[in-house]
Amino acid sequence: MPKVKLAGLKIYPVKGKWYVYVRATGVALVKGFEGNKAALIKLLETPEMIGAYNVTRGREPRTYPERTLGWLVAWYTDGKQCERFKKLAPDTQERYKECLACLQDVYDAPLEELQRHDIVLWRDKVELEKWPALANRMVTVLSTMFGLAADRGWMKANIALGIRSTYKSDPNSNREWRPEEWAVVMSRAPMHLKIVYMLARHLGYRSQSTIAVEWKNYQPDQRFGMCFRMDHRKNGERHWLPASPELQAFLAEIKVRSATGKIALRQNGQPWESPIQLQRRSSKFLTGLAAKGLVGPGLTEHGLRVTFAAEIKRVTGANDTQVAAALGDRDTRMGAHYTRHVEQEARIIEVFFTKQVRTRTEQDLSNREGAV
């Protein structure tokens, strides 16, 4: 039987189960499939699945009556109607849509009938069936959306405002990579991930910048040989950064496909579809290394941004403003956020160094007294 490619699908695992949606319409083809990805692909190749997929082709997204939850979601996620959503970074838009898609079963609910306890029940359901961070993000998105609706008279009040968060993110997530971990990862990573890791490690780029940077952004520089010039999508900042000798040597070995093409590509040679796709692919690889005991737990692609910032602080003694500038951040506080552990190390080193100096001085004085 010839294989049929089903285009436009969103496929992702949650707690060992697979979910498949049609991106354009949000229609679910598979929910909660248990098995590995090969088994899922085999399921999608069955005549029943191909038939279900073909039914969705060309189908317009379902419309909902005015002032229902589905109607409000459609308005909010339409950049032509909602300026607030339009200004969000593309990966943030993707995450928000993922949160709101969890509520498709109640899209018919009239806005005027929704109550605060409904939001709490939805949060608890998503936390149980998917994961806590997604549940909390969903409440955040609903609070923003309901606030806009209340401002326009579509709802009497923002019923999601102030709902307690049940999940607290780890402030030490995305930790700095240790040198030995970097060596292990780079010796085992496939080339398409090596490119990602080199850009993140030597430029401190976020994943959205890593997948967006093109060869045309890699330009000659009289002082450093080569540099990168590009606008970051997250904040629109025009950013210049010299390319390290290690990065220049690495990029020189890559076969350039086109003068204006993306530097970081997937294994099939195509651009990454989204930062989320990159993060998930990287997470799967790094988690696999951690499971084998080859690297420590908690290694993430974004942790290389922390590693880049920490090296600047340690080697040059740069202040928070300078670190933030190198990272392409407008907010000086981000320089402090990424390097706070380096500041802690410096304080501890100072304590031990002072102790050692005092001990040697006291010993010298004691020797002198004994010699008299």
BELQUI-V872690 format. One record per residue. N is the residue number from 0. PHI is phi as a letter, one per 30 degrees, with the letter a starting at -180 (NA if undefined). NEAR is the number of other C-alpha atoms within 10 Angstrom. D_CENTER is the distance of its C-alpha to the mean C-alpha in whole Angstrom. Layout:
BEGIN
[[N	PHI	NEAR	D_CENTER] [N	PHI	NEAR	D_CENTER]]
END
This chain:
BEGIN
[[0	NA	5	39] [1	d	5	36] [2	d	7	33] [3	c	10	31] [4	d	9	28] [5	c	13	26] [6	d	10	24] [7	i	12	21] [8	c	16	20] [9	c	14	17] [10	b	15	17] [11	a	14	15] [12	c	17	16] [13	b	12	17] [14	h	10	19] [15	i	11	20] [16	c	17	21] [17	c	18	20] [18	b	17	20] [19	b	20	21] [20	b	19	21] [21	d	19	22] [22	e	14	20] [23	d	15	22] [24	c	15	24] [25	i	18	22] [26	d	18	25] [27	d	16	24] [28	c	18	26] [29	b	17	25] [30	b	12	24] [31	i	14	24] [32	d	17	25] [33	c	14	26] [34	k	11	26] [35	d	12	24] [36	d	15	22] [37	d	9	26] [38	d	12	28] [39	d	18	25] [40	d	10	26] [41	d	10	29] [42	d	15	29] [43	d	21	28] [44	d	18	31] [45	d	13	33] [46	e	10	36] [47	d	11	35] [48	d	16	31] [49	d	16	32] [50	d	12	34] [51	d	13	32] [52	d	19	29] [53	d	12	32] [54	d	10	33] [55	d	17	30] [56	d	13	30] [57	i	9	31] [58	d	11	31] [59	d	9	30] [60	e	13	27] [61	d	11	29] [62	c	11	31] [63	b	17	32] [64	e	13	34] [65	e	13	34] [66	i	17	33] [67	c	20	31] [68	d	23	28] [69	d	25	27] [70	d	19	29] [71	d	22	26] [72	d	21	23] [73	d	18	24] [74	d	16	25] [75	d	22	22] [76	d	20	20] [77	c	14	22] [78	d	15	22] [79	d	10	25] [80	c	12	26] [81	c	15	24] [82	d	12	23] [83	d	14	21] [84	d	20	18] [85	e	15	19] [86	d	13	18] [87	d	16	14] [88	d	14	11] [89	e	16	11] [90	d	17	8] [91	d	15	9] [92	e	16	12] [93	d	15	11] [94	d	16	10] [95	d	20	13] [96	d	18	15] [97	d	15	14] [98	d	20	15] [99	d	19	18] [100	d	17	19] [101	d	18	20] [102	c	17	23] [103	e	13	24] [104	d	9	27] [105	c	12	28] [106	d	20	28] [107	d	17	31] [108	d	16	32] [109	d	18	34] [110	d	20	32] [111	d	13	35] [112	c	9	35] [113	d	14	32] [114	b	13	32] [115	e	12	30] [116	d	12	30] [117	d	13	29] [118	d	18	26] [119	d	16	26] [120	d	11	27] [121	d	17	24] [122	e	23	22] [123	d	17	24] [124	d	15	24] [125	d	19	20] [126	d	18	20] [127	d	11	22] [128	d	12	22] [129	b	16	18] [130	a	15	16] [131	e	20	16] [132	d	15	13] [133	d	19	13] [134	d	24	17] [135	d	22	16] [136	d	19	14] [137	d	26	16] [138	d	23	19] [139	d	19	17] [140	d	17	17] [141	d	21	21] [142	d	19	22] [143	d	17	21] [144	d	21	22] [145	d	25	25] [146	d	20	26] [147	d	19	26] [148	d	20	28] [149	d	14	30] [150	d	12	31] [151	c	10	32] [152	i	10	35] [153	d	17	33] [154	b	19	32] [155	d	14	35] [156	a	16	32] [157	d	19	28] [158	d	19	29] [159	c	22	25] [160	d	15	25] [161	i	10	25] [162	d	16	25] [163	d	10	24] [164	d	15	20] [165	c	12	21] [166	b	14	18] [167	c	9	17] [168	d	8	14] [169	d	7	15] [170	d	8	15] [171	c	11	15] [172	d	12	12] [173	h	18	10] [174	d	20	14] [175	d	26	16] [176	d	23	17] [177	d	12	21] [178	e	9	23] [179	d	10	24] [180	d	17	20] [181	e	15	20] [182	d	12	23] [183	d	13	22] [184	d	18	19] [185	d	15	20] [186	d	10	24] [187	c	12	22] [188	d	16	19] [189	d	12	20] [190	e	15	20] [191	d	15	17] [192	d	22	15] [193	e	17	17] [194	d	22	17] [195	e	21	13] [196	d	28	14] [197	d	20	17] [198	d	26	15] [199	d	23	12] [200	d	23	15] [201	c	22	18] [202	b	25	16] [203	i	24	14] [204	d	26	11] [205	d	22	8] [206	d	22	6] [207	d	20	8] [208	d	19	11] [209	d	25	11] [210	d	22	12] [211	c	22	14] [212	d	22	16] [213	c	19	20] [214	d	17	23] [215	d	15	24] [216	d	19	22] [217	c	19	23] [218	b	13	27] [219	d	13	30] [220	b	12	30] [221	d	7	34] [222	d	8	33] [223	c	12	30] [224	j	13	31] [225	b	17	27] [226	b	19	25] [227	c	19	22] [228	b	16	22] [229	a	18	19] [230	c	16	18] [231	d	19	15] [232	d	16	13] [233	d	17	12] [234	b	13	15] [235	i	13	18] [236	d	13	19] [237	d	11	21] [238	b	15	20] [239	c	16	22] [240	a	19	22] [241	d	21	24] [242	d	21	23] [243	d	15	24] [244	e	13	27] [245	d	10	25] [246	d	17	23] [247	d	16	26] [248	d	11	27] [249	d	14	24] [250	d	17	24] [251	d	9	28] [252	d	8	28] [253	d	11	25] [254	d	8	27] [255	d	13	26] [256	d	11	26] [257	a	11	27] [258	d	11	27] [259	c	12	25] [260	d	16	22] [261	d	21	19] [262	d	26	19] [263	d	25	16] [264	b	21	17] [265	d	18	17] [266	d	12	19] [267	d	8	22] [268	i	11	21] [269	c	10	20] [270	d	15	17] [271	d	19	13] [272	d	11	13] [273	a	15	10] [274	e	20	6] [275	d	16	6] [276	d	15	9] [277	d	20	8] [278	d	16	6] [279	d	15	9] [280	d	14	11] [281	d	20	10] [282	d	16	10] [283	d	11	14] [284	d	17	15] [285	d	21	14] [286	d	18	15] [287	d	14	18] [288	d	20	20] [289	d	15	19] [290	d	11	21] [291	d	9	24] [292	i	10	24] [293	d	15	23] [294	b	21	20] [295	d	15	20] [296	d	14	17] [297	i	16	14] [298	d	23	13] [299	b	22	9] [300	d	26	8] [301	d	21	7] [302	d	23	11] [303	d	26	12] [304	d	26	12] [305	d	24	13] [306	d	23	16] [307	d	23	17] [308	d	30	17] [309	d	24	19] [310	d	18	22] [311	e	16	22] [312	d	22	24] [313	d	14	26] [314	d	8	27] [315	c	9	28] [316	i	12	28] [317	d	17	26] [318	d	14	26] [319	d	21	23] [320	d	17	24] [321	d	17	24] [322	d	25	21] [323	d	21	19] [324	d	17	21] [325	d	21	19] [326	d	23	16] [327	i	25	17] [328	c	20	16] [329	d	14	19] [330	d	12	19] [331	e	15	21] [332	d	13	19] [333	d	19	16] [334	d	26	18] [335	d	19	20] [336	d	14	17] [337	d	25	15] [338	b	24	19] [339	d	15	21] [340	d	16	21] [341	d	17	23] [342	d	14	25] [343	d	11	26] [344	e	13	27] [345	d	12	29] [346	d	12	31] [347	d	12	32] [348	d	12	33] [349	d	12	35] [350	d	11	37] [351	d	11	37] [352	d	12	39] [353	d	12	41] [354	d	12	42] [355	d	12	43] [356	d	11	45] [357	d	12	47] [358	d	11	48] [359	d	12	49] [360	d	12	51] [361	d	12	53] [362	d	12	54] [363	d	12	55] [364	d	11	57] [365	d	11	58] [366	d	11	60] [367	d	10	61] [368	d	9	63] [369	d	8	64] [370	d	7	66] [371	d	5	68]]
END
